[in-house]
Amino acid sequence: MLSQLRPAIVLFALFTIVTGLAYPLAITGIGAKLFPHQAGGSLIERDGKVIGSDLIGQTFTSEKYFHGRPSATVDTDPNDATKTVPSPYNAANSGGSNLGTTSKSLIDRVKADTDKLKAENPDVAVPVDLVTTSASGLDPDISPAAALFQLPRVAKARGMSRDALNQLVAEHTEPRWLGIIGEPVVNVLQLNLALDALAPAAAAASAEAAPSAPTTDSAK
Amino acid sequence: MTTNGWIQILLYFGVLTVLTRPLGGFIYRVLEGKPTFIGRVLGPVERGFYKLAGVKPDAEQHWTTYTLAMLVFNLVCFVTLYVLQLTQKHLPLNPQGMDNLTPDLAFNTAISFITNTNWQSYGGESTMSYLTQMLGLTVHNFVSAATGIALAMALVRGFARRSGKTLGNFWVDLTRTTLYILLPLSIVAALFLIWQGMPQNLGAYTDVATLEGAKQTIAQGPVASQIAIKMLGTNGGGFFNANAAHPFENPNSISDFLQIILIFLIPAALTNVFGRMVKSELQGWAIYSAMAVVFLAGVTTLYWAESQGNPAFPAMGIDQSAGALQPGGNMEGKEARFGIARSALFATITTDASCGAVNGMHDSFTPLGGMVPMINIQLGEVIFGGVGSGLYGMLLYAIIAVFIAGLMVGRTPEYVGKKIEAKEVKMTMLAILCLPASILGFTALAAVLPQGLAGLNNSGPHGFSEILYAFTSATGNNGSAFAGLTANTPFYNLLLAAAMMIGRFAFIVPMMAVAGSLVAKKYTHPSAGTFPTDGGLFISLLVGVLLIVGGLTFFPALALGPIVEHLSLQAGTLY
């Protein structure tokens, strides 16, 4: 055993230097040179302020914005560190609901969300991704069906024509790569930024109202 | 199920098959010490390593020395990783000020990463400093993978060498695998992944004010360098809690495609290495075909099950049908950019192999959809399998298969020119039986103790499935989870660590004994009575043995979990 100890310790130390320091640091250096935007977390700025990341979803409650999928992420309870409280789109603690298909909590939650959505657009069945939580809780995307479902609400809240919105959604639908790989999706944050760019006045108004505006049925 | 979904799955399988032979040739040349381009570049580094470590690269090792070297190396790995986690608070590269881990969590994580399991009782972005991720976890992603490949080479040499005594040199196999195979492929993959959107930085987490004015803290880190080797080495430990479902850890369907290719890349190529070493590539393709059959059966079942969606949803007015505008199906715990087909494909691959990364939450799969990953792991992760461990596991099943064929015709069985006798069969069965003993034994224990039941996220049969999955995953050295289970308790941390050690080392030692016994045998020329092991009959027999020996053992336990839950789901019973 002792004769194996020296190679074990020395080789482990060498592998640690090569794969644990040289490799990640070199990749960090090269990444920052070649792809600075991505390596930094694909952050986006508006008016000189960082407002999020291309890849990380955000909570949207205002009727003037398209909403993302429900998020099951949690945060530590400020009153009791051993407990957690819901904190949607907590990008410092990713995770899913982990509820199984026969879970009563799942069915109750989905039913409540579905009823709310049906009230704002009773003509169409609710696309399933709009009432199910994503695996990461940070899903930046929704399906094109989920975007189109919200179109009447946003059109009304912004006073925009449905055709104009339809076109905006179409422009922001990322198709499958080469027509084959992946699923077509709409990046919610990008879509909402484009929406604000299209109608800046409405954006200013909504930005004031948004933090306190709950999701209501008033759009119907 | 959609046509596009099937095209994506078959495209994946096609690309994998095309890559198998070229990479197999490269790995064969590297590990047999033949000249390669990369060997000429890095040769001085390799020789420098041996000089410093006092290794004589030409000194071959008997199976006992080879195994001892591997165990001592793993001991050093364990101690250093354990200590690193207990002291990270006082060390550099910790911009978020992460605290030291509790001893039971550090113990569990250290065992987890040295055994190539990467079970995670913690969430990466809320627990680990950047230094621990790099200097600790990334290093073990490399060396635990290299250990697996080295061990597989030792067994293959047992078959390939004639009347020998030794199986190679562990230190040489370990060094060459790390420097020539894992490191160059990881560098290329990491840069590709950054290009696709994966972060790679050492900065603190970013605080942003969202479009609606809320505060959001976005976790950062040296992600890409770890994810490249996480997939290539079938490790699977996520940088973030949500693993490959996190948009930073898997930004789009292209990064996802690369990641699933990386999982199967080396395991598939090793079947070809086996063929080359026993001087018949057809033998390698026979093993490949048996693996492919079970892989395609798994992905078909899982894809079908998840496409069905939740039977309770349509009545509420929810549209679960797949179409041009939405993937439909059971989307709880899945990401929009991956939809159903790619989530099903990923889940099958990650559990066929010993990877355990997830791009969707297995806990939220339909009962039958969630049963497929469980069965994949319970079969011993030999469907391509972990790097190295998949091949040596499948070769043990091949020993059982030819043994059963031998019993049927009353002849001493042979496999690739080596007679399979009582000692090999006994050692093989010892290795294979460790898995159900650990999985079923620990599950039974946890299911009756209050500490075991304390952490369940779901009740009813799905709660039992959470426990069964945890011990299946730990014993199989997979690392994926029905993640609702709160596993960060001393009870689960210690029991799961025990399961991981049994699954790794109690399997390896008898396997190496088989290798040591085989290498000493002389080569037997095939005769008219030899059962051919490179054709369709052998492939069918191997698949049959795998399903019966590996799978049937677990049927009663599966009946209590996913099967009962499936029937409840159809009957509309909720828990």
Interface residues (C-beta under 8 A of the other chain):
Chain A: M1 Q4 L5 R6 P7 A8 I9 V10 L11 F12 L14 F15 T16 V18 T19 G20 L21 Y23 P24 A26 I27 T28 I30 G31 A32 L34 F35 Q38 A39 G40 G41 S42 L43 K49 V50 I51 G52 S53 D54 L55 I56 G57 Q58 T59 F60 T61 S62 Y65 R69 Y89 N90 A91 A92 N93 S94 G95 G96 S97 N98 L99 G100 T101 T102 S103 K104 L106 I107 V110 K111 T114 K118 V124 A125 V126 P127 V128 D129 V131 T132 T133 S134 A135 S136 G137 L138 D139 P140 D141 I142 S143 P144 A145 A146 L148 R176 W177 I180 I181 G182 E183 P184 V185 L189 N192 L193 D196 A207 A210 P211
Chain B: N4 I7 Q8 L11 F49 L52 A53 G54 V55 T65 L68 A69 V72 F73 L75 V76 C77 T80 G123 E125 S126 M134 L135 G136 T138 V139 F142 V143 W171 L174 T175 T178 L179 L183 S186 I187 A190 L191 I194 W195 Q196 G197 M198 P199 Q200 N201 L202 G203 Y205 T206 V208 A209 T210 L211 E212 G213 A214 Q216 T217 I218 A219 Q220 P222 A224 S225 Q226 I229 F240 N241 A242 A245 H246 P247 F248 P251 N252 S253 I254 D256 F257 G309 N310 A312 F313 M316 G317 I318 D319 Q320 G323 A324 L325 Q326 P327 G328 G329 N330 M331 E332 G333 K334 E335 A336 R337 F338 G339 R342 V358 N359 G360 M361 D363 S364 F365 T366 P367 G370 N457 N458 G460 P461 H462 S465 F482 A483 G484 E565 S568 L569 T573 L574 Y575
